[in-house]
Amino acid sequence: MKNLDESRKTLDQIDSQIVDLLENRMKISKEIGIYKLNNNLNTEDSSREDKIIKKLENKIDPEFKNSIRPIYSEILVKAKKLLQK
């Protein structure tokens, strides 16, 4: 392991990237939601949500697999709430 300060600096950089990516994801999710509303489509697709989570669970190191579902479930809940504002 690097020294503590270097590891924390790396984590800070990763956190910044995560926030940027989450912001982009939320913007696109909102665009999709608006499109669905304007075209009388169902805004929720639990089958797609489950596919997203399973795909990510298969992608991540098995040691961290159990972390993906609760994190992404919350991201998906927050994305759906964007249309309620």
C-alpha positions as CSV (number, residue, x, y, z in Angstrom):
1,M,0.0,0.0,0.0
2,K,1.1,3.5,-0.7
3,N,1.4,5.8,2.2
4,L,-1.8,7.1,3.8
5,D,-1.7,10.6,2.3
6,E,-1.2,9.2,-1.2
7,S,-4.0,6.7,-0.8
8,R,-6.3,9.4,0.4
9,K,-5.4,11.7,-2.5
10,T,-6.2,8.8,-4.9
11,L,-9.5,8.3,-3.2
12,D,-10.3,12.0,-3.5
13,Q,-9.6,11.8,-7.2
14,I,-11.8,8.7,-7.6
15,D,-14.6,10.3,-5.6
16,S,-14.5,13.4,-7.9
17,Q,-14.7,11.1,-11.0
18,I,-17.6,9.2,-9.4
19,V,-19.6,12.4,-8.8
20,D,-18.9,13.6,-12.3
21,L,-20.1,10.3,-13.7
22,L,-23.2,10.2,-11.5
23,E,-24.1,13.7,-12.6
24,N,-23.9,12.6,-16.2
25,R,-25.9,9.5,-15.5
26,M,-28.6,11.5,-13.8
27,K,-28.8,14.0,-16.7
28,I,-29.2,11.2,-19.2
29,S,-31.7,9.4,-17.0
30,K,-33.8,12.5,-16.8
31,E,-33.7,12.9,-20.6
32,I,-34.9,9.3,-21.0
33,G,-37.6,9.8,-18.4
34,I,-38.9,13.0,-20.2
35,Y,-38.8,11.1,-23.5
36,K,-40.9,8.3,-22.0
37,L,-43.4,10.7,-20.5
38,N,-43.7,12.6,-23.8
39,N,-44.3,9.3,-25.6
40,N,-46.7,7.8,-23.1
41,L,-44.2,5.0,-22.2
42,N,-43.9,3.4,-18.8
43,T,-41.2,5.2,-16.9
44,E,-40.3,2.2,-14.8
45,D,-38.7,-0.9,-16.2
46,S,-37.8,-3.3,-13.4
47,S,-36.6,-5.9,-15.8
48,R,-34.0,-3.4,-17.3
49,E,-33.0,-2.3,-13.8
50,D,-32.4,-5.9,-12.8
51,K,-30.3,-6.5,-15.9
52,I,-28.2,-3.4,-15.2
53,I,-27.5,-4.6,-11.7
54,K,-26.7,-8.2,-12.7
55,K,-24.4,-7.0,-15.4
56,L,-22.5,-4.8,-12.9
57,E,-22.4,-7.6,-10.3
58,N,-20.7,-9.9,-12.9
59,K,-18.2,-7.2,-13.8
60,I,-16.9,-6.4,-10.3
61,D,-14.5,-8.4,-8.2
62,P,-16.5,-11.1,-6.3
63,E,-15.2,-9.6,-3.0
64,F,-17.2,-6.4,-3.7
65,K,-20.2,-8.0,-5.5
66,N,-22.6,-7.6,-2.6
67,S,-22.0,-3.9,-2.6
68,I,-23.4,-3.2,-6.0
69,R,-27.1,-4.0,-5.6
70,P,-27.7,-1.6,-2.7
71,I,-25.7,1.2,-4.3
72,Y,-27.3,0.9,-7.7
73,S,-30.8,0.3,-6.3
74,E,-30.4,3.7,-4.6
75,I,-29.0,5.3,-7.8
76,L,-32.0,4.0,-9.7
77,V,-34.5,5.3,-7.1
78,K,-32.9,8.7,-7.2
79,A,-33.0,8.8,-11.0
80,K,-36.7,8.0,-11.0
81,K,-37.3,10.8,-8.5
82,L,-35.8,13.3,-10.9
83,L,-39.1,13.3,-12.9
84,Q,-41.1,14.2,-9.8
85,K,-39.5,17.6,-9.4
